[in-house]
Amino acid sequence: MTPAPRSPARRRLFTAAAALSGAALFGGTAIAHAAESRRTGRPTGFPLPDGFQPEGVAIGTRPFAYFGSLADGDVYRADLATGRGSVVVPGLGAGHPTVGLKIDRHDRLFLAGGASGEIRVADARTGETGPVYATGGTFVNDVILTPGAAWFTDSFRPQLYELSLGRHGAPKSVRTVPLGGDWVQGEDFTANGIERTPDGSALLVVNAFADGGSLMRVDPRTGTARTVDLGPAKLPNGDGLLLLGRILYVVQQAQNAVDVFRLNAAGTRGTAIARITDPRFRIPTTVAAWGDRLYLPNARFDVEPAPDTEYDVVAVNRL
């Protein structure tokens, strides 16, 4: 089957064969949605605004989830206790999407600007955006926060962007870090989700091209990348990453699945331990956690977006 045309989102859709091979490796994990919702009182799913085109999700120190819009860069905040929400940061309009995002303990949002090449910082309390950094990149995709920096991937260039952080996490300046070592750049979307290793010594980056889809461990000082040994597992549709302790969740978007690995402390090796699937998944892209749940926005990349296209968020139990 021929892959679908390039999408404005993180990864184009891949073939059914890739999805089936992953399913055989992991196996599925079922979720009891209705019973879980009754037990906790929290919804196991909730809608986003029609036409929103979600991609990224972030959850901070309080039970609110933030979602970025590919359509116009809006940031929508939802209360996890009720599922209700509203736009808290207006976007900069068409051509300025919000792809990946993270929030710090000061309610400061770090936004990856996709094809605009922007890195934006916004205040979730006031709704104000600024500063905005022009990276000169082609598709600023995802972001992870470390104690001294916010790190961003670029899907079409072999490089990361480091936004250094000063006192109280205030943003300072951006530098470009070229990727080397084992890094192989494809002609389409390559770098995608980003995380830290369990010991915090390096970065983990999805490379959706190298060796049929792999995970790379990147030295933040030099940009040298080394392939993480995941055994026979491949990440052809690898998108958002979430690390909880030594457990790494990898969203395999077109496979409608979350693959779960147990990593060693340095992040050089990982073992596949589970695959989370759900009939409500409609091409989820990214994942964040609150309590015992994972929250994933359905990007629905298999449909042409329109102002009345329905979007939603699915909550499943974490391992």
Disulfide bonds with the S-S distance in Angstrom:
none
